[in-house]
Amino acid sequence: MPGASDTETPERGRSASEMEIDFSQVDETENYVSVPEGVYPCRIADVREGFTRDGDKRWSVRLEVTDGECAGRTAAWDGISWSERGLQRAKFVLSKLGFDTAGKLAVEARDLLGRTTWVKVLEEERVDPLTGTRSRRMRVPFLGYGEHRASLAGD
């Protein structure tokens, strides 16, 4: 509107420096969800090496959607744990990424980069026991990797 100041909204006649908000209606949950629940073609876009709380090696992998309307978005972060307890899932995940897991395998974190597979993701809400912070994110079920979409449909 000609003549109106840059900080004033002509429709409401109030200054942009004025705010009235009811924060009781604002959700305090941290939201890390960037795709709906479902099955997606994904590639390993990032691998971060680290350790579990028990001190075992762990690789965190970022799964990026490669096709469809969610292409380019992070489907989820998942982990490969190299503990004795985690080896069954590590074997399963690596086999779905195209590695030969029938015998001995020497693999480095960077070898996973660019590998593709179908991944099923489910939404999960958590509360951090230390901070009480609530967050929503996507997770991959134990057997949430497959060669094709149909293999994950009924999971």
C-alpha positions as CSV (number, residue, x, y, z in Angstrom):
1,M,0.0,0.0,0.0
2,P,1.6,3.3,-1.0
3,G,2.6,5.4,2.0
4,A,2.5,2.6,4.5
5,S,5.7,2.1,6.5
6,D,7.8,-1.1,5.9
7,T,7.0,-2.3,9.4
8,E,3.3,-1.8,9.2
9,T,0.8,-4.3,7.8
10,P,-2.0,-2.3,6.1
11,E,-4.6,-5.1,6.5
12,R,-4.1,-5.3,10.3
13,G,-2.8,-1.8,11.0
14,R,-0.2,-3.2,13.3
15,S,3.6,-2.8,13.4
16,A,5.8,-5.8,12.4
17,S,7.6,-5.3,15.7
18,E,4.4,-6.3,17.6
19,M,3.7,-10.0,18.3
20,E,1.0,-11.8,20.2
21,I,1.3,-15.5,20.4
22,D,-0.1,-18.3,22.5
23,F,2.9,-20.6,23.0
24,S,0.8,-23.2,24.8
25,Q,-0.2,-24.3,21.3
26,V,3.4,-24.7,20.0
27,D,4.7,-28.2,19.9
28,E,8.1,-28.5,21.6
29,T,9.0,-31.8,19.9
30,E,12.1,-31.6,17.8
31,N,11.1,-32.9,14.4
32,Y,13.7,-34.6,12.2
33,V,11.2,-36.3,9.9
34,S,11.8,-35.4,6.2
35,V,9.9,-38.2,4.5
36,P,6.6,-40.1,5.3
37,E,6.7,-43.7,6.5
38,G,7.3,-46.1,3.7
39,V,9.7,-47.9,1.5
40,Y,12.3,-46.0,-0.5
41,P,15.2,-46.6,-2.9
42,C,18.2,-45.2,-1.0
43,R,21.9,-44.8,-1.2
44,I,24.4,-44.5,1.6
45,A,25.2,-40.7,1.4
46,D,27.3,-40.5,4.5
47,V,29.1,-42.8,7.0
48,R,30.3,-41.6,10.4
49,E,32.5,-43.8,12.5
50,G,32.0,-43.9,16.2
51,F,31.4,-46.1,19.2
52,T,28.4,-47.4,21.1
53,R,27.9,-46.7,24.8
54,D,29.6,-50.0,25.5
55,G,32.7,-49.0,23.5
56,D,32.0,-51.2,20.4
57,K,32.7,-49.7,16.9
58,R,29.6,-48.3,15.3
59,W,29.0,-46.8,11.8
60,S,26.2,-44.4,11.5
61,V,24.9,-44.2,7.9
62,R,22.7,-41.6,6.3
63,L,20.2,-43.0,3.9
64,E,19.3,-40.6,1.1
65,V,16.2,-41.2,-1.1
66,T,17.3,-41.6,-4.7
67,D,14.1,-41.5,-6.7
68,G,10.5,-40.2,-6.5
69,E,9.1,-37.0,-5.0
70,C,11.3,-37.4,-1.9
71,A,14.6,-37.7,-3.9
72,G,17.5,-36.0,-2.2
73,R,15.9,-36.1,1.2
74,T,17.3,-38.0,4.2
75,A,15.1,-41.1,4.8
76,A,16.8,-41.9,8.1
77,W,20.1,-42.3,9.9
78,D,20.8,-46.0,10.8
79,G,23.6,-47.7,12.6
80,I,25.8,-50.7,12.0
81,S,27.2,-52.0,15.3
82,W,30.2,-54.2,15.3
83,S,29.6,-55.7,18.7
84,E,29.0,-59.5,19.0
85,R,25.3,-58.8,19.5
86,G,25.2,-56.5,16.4
87,L,27.0,-58.8,13.9
88,Q,23.8,-60.6,12.8
89,R,22.2,-57.3,11.7
90,A,25.6,-56.0,10.3
91,K,25.8,-59.1,8.1
92,F,22.1,-58.7,7.0
93,V,22.6,-55.0,6.1
94,L,25.9,-55.5,4.3
95,S,24.4,-58.3,2.2
96,K,21.5,-56.0,1.2
97,L,24.1,-53.4,0.2
98,G,25.7,-55.9,-2.2
99,F,28.6,-57.2,-0.1
100,D,29.4,-60.9,-0.2
101,T,28.8,-62.0,3.4
102,A,29.2,-65.7,2.9
103,G,32.7,-65.7,4.4
104,K,35.4,-63.3,5.5
105,L,35.0,-59.7,4.5
106,A,37.4,-56.8,4.9
107,V,35.3,-53.6,4.7
108,E,36.0,-50.0,5.5
109,A,33.3,-47.3,6.3
110,R,34.0,-45.5,3.0
111,D,33.2,-48.7,1.1
112,L,29.6,-48.2,1.9
113,L,29.3,-44.8,0.3
114,G,27.1,-44.8,-2.8
115,R,25.8,-48.3,-2.2
116,T,22.0,-48.6,-2.9
117,T,19.2,-50.6,-1.6
118,W,15.5,-50.4,-0.7
119,V,14.9,-49.2,2.8
120,K,11.8,-49.3,5.0
121,V,11.4,-46.3,7.4
122,L,9.0,-45.9,10.3
123,E,8.4,-42.8,12.4
124,E,9.4,-42.9,16.0
125,E,9.1,-40.5,18.9
126,R,11.6,-40.5,21.8
127,V,12.2,-38.7,25.0
128,D,15.8,-38.0,26.0
129,P,16.1,-39.4,29.6
130,L,18.7,-36.8,30.5
131,T,17.1,-33.6,29.1
132,G,13.4,-34.6,28.7
133,T,13.5,-33.4,25.2
134,R,11.0,-35.0,22.9
135,S,12.0,-35.8,19.3
136,R,10.5,-37.4,16.2
137,R,12.7,-39.1,13.6
138,M,12.6,-42.0,11.1
139,R,14.1,-45.4,12.0
140,V,14.9,-48.5,10.0
141,P,13.4,-51.7,11.5
142,F,15.8,-54.6,12.2
143,L,15.1,-56.2,8.8
144,G,14.2,-53.0,7.0
145,Y,16.6,-53.4,4.0
146,G,15.7,-55.3,0.8
147,E,16.7,-55.9,-2.8
148,H,13.4,-54.5,-4.0
149,R,10.3,-52.8,-2.7
150,A,8.0,-55.9,-2.6
151,S,10.4,-57.7,-0.2
152,L,9.7,-55.0,2.4
153,A,6.0,-54.4,1.8
154,G,4.6,-56.7,4.5
155,D,7.4,-56.2,7.1
